[in-house]
Structure formats: C-alpha cells, structure tokens
C-alpha cells in the first residue's frame, strides 16, 4: 500500500470529505425532503468503526447544512444509527428519519451511504437574515377591460412598482432587484424553463410571478331617501394570485391567493393616475396596499430558510468567481459550498433535482458589490464548471 503520512491521515480522518448526492422533490422545497449522502473516510490504525462513524457523521452533517438544518445532534443520531443498523431514528428535531443504506470497505477507505428525512427548523435557520433578491415581471391583468373603469391602463406596472417599494420599506433583507418590462403568461409545461431563464438574466435567485385576477366594480348604491348624505360609492374588488419560485435550485416555494374589496371613491368615468399618491391614499388604494403587505409577509416566510445561492461565472486556476457579493451579504472569509445540479425524471414523469457537492470548503478571498472571488481550502478546483452553483455556508 502507498505510504500516507500521519498528518495526511489525520487531516483526511478529521475532515472525512463527503461526496454528497442529495435527492429532493423538484416541488415543495419548504417541506421535509429525503437527502441521500455518501461519505468517505480513511481507516487509521485499523479502526474501522471510527472511520465508519467519521464518514457517516460527515455525510449527515453536510446534508443537514445543505438543507439549512442545524448539526447539533449529528453525533447523537450517528451513534444511535451505528449501534443498531436496522433501526430508524426518530427525533423531535430536524432529522425525522435516518437510515443506513450501505457501507463498503475498500482497502483503507470506507464509504457509507445514509438517507435522512430533513426538515429544517425555522428558528434555527441560519439563512433567515441573508439578503434575498427577487426578479419579477409586471403582474398580468387577467381581464384588462376592467381597467377602463378609472382609465388605469398602466395599473400592472404601477402595482409591481408599489410591491417593490413596499418590500424594500417593510423588510430588512428582501429586495426586488429586477422587474422585466413586460407581463408574462407562462404555460405550465414551460414554467420551469422560463423561471430559470428569468433568474439567470437578472442575476437573482428568487422569482415572483403574479396575476391580478379581478378588479371588477359593482353598481353604484342608490342613496337612501332617509339618509341622502350616505356615501354612494361603488365597491371594487381586488383579487390576485402569487407564486414564489427558487429560480436557481428549481421548485415552487409558495403559492397563495388574496382578495379584498373597498369603495371606489373616484368618479366612474374619471381618469385616475395609478402612480399618484392620490390613488394610493384612497380607500381602494389602501386596501390594495394591505394585500401587498400581507403577500410580502408570506414571501418573507417562504424564502426565510432558503440559503443564498449563486452561480460560478469564471474559473481561473485555483480562483473561482461567483455571482454573489456584498449586495447579498457576502464578506471576506465567509465560507461557501460549490455543487452541481441536474434534473432527473423517473419513469412516472416526476421531476427530481440531484445535487452533487464538491468536496471541501471554499472561502471568500475578495467580495465586490455583486460578485466574489473564492478559493478552495484544499486547493481542489478540478471539474468545477461555469454555471455550477455556490451557496453560502
């Protein structure tokens, strides 16, 4: 056998570099998902159990970190698994189930495969304060003929602008940084592709797609003979649906519908400036604002535990440029993971994403406004490609 120094063995043993393949549903990222991880470690001084434990712990640790969970219980869960390989661990924490799938000893290297059902706890989520950037299009108006009431032909643009302003005002870390200058109607079979394209061209991670379903106005109420001073303004509906996608990792994070109704205090035939403070301070404008604020809270919750993710934009020797920078809360000496992702379709047509994590940790050397230069602590950059992905550790 080729001689390996004790220092090298100890380093490999302590790091127990894991090559992790993570399988998760293409849809429903905010819920629990199965992650399959393969860890490797070197057997030192013939201690196979210690090597097996190290490989198992590292694989589970990387899977949990990647899923946004904490790692405080890794050792306890791993030890429980190794004491009885047939048992399934159930906990009140973030690992709902843990199973030992396979173990292979080859020479002085042990490879262990585990499956973990991971559900990150929001209160332990390390990503909840990270800067999250969104792209969107002008919200589509389902029935544009309704805009003739008040003559507000640019309401889609005005509404999206108002949403972006409110998100910046009412949150600390959510920003709509790109609004495509058009509306979008994505056919269902092309949604995934269009979402990824919009995220890529805007250099954002998250995508908001919205539709304003109803802005119809009721009939004016006749004034009462006994209450002639009563307001006769008609009621106008505001109804919308909203979807939030992770445009990099894929998957629908959140979808919901909202509805409100309020008096339209303008004359039915009056031209209303949909961008003006007069409109937004009206009773109807304030009702729309309330819907916006409710939607923002839901968007914030849906994206809270999604780790900040970017793309590899250049590889030069052992230095890698990525599309995350200070605008995303990245600083020098921050640590990151690099991974590849590909889509897998099973024989029933269900879509999955497979994540392959590059071994080792990557550290930020220089951070700029919208990009950073990182390097591998282990000096390993082979096989890293343009458009691979990077996520803040």
ABEGO torsion letter per residue (X at the ends): XBBBBAAAAAAAAAAGBBBBBBBBBABGAABBBBBBBBBBBBBBGGBAAAAAAAAAAAAAAAAAAAAGBBAAAAAAAAAAAAABAABBBBBABABABBBBABBBBBEABBBBBBBBBBBBBAAABAAAABBBBBBBBBBBBABAAAAABGGBAAAAAAAAAAAAAAAAAABAABBBABBBABBBBBBAAAAAAAAAAAAAAAGBABBBBBBBABABBBBBBBBBAABAABBABBBBBBBBBBBBBBAAAEEBABBBBBBBBBBBABBAABBBBAABAAAAABAAAAAAAAAAAAAAAAAAAAAAABBBBBBBABBBEABBBBABBAAAGBBBGBBBBBBBBBBBBBAAGBBBBBBBBBBEBBBBABBBAABBBBBBAAGBABGBBBGBBBBBX
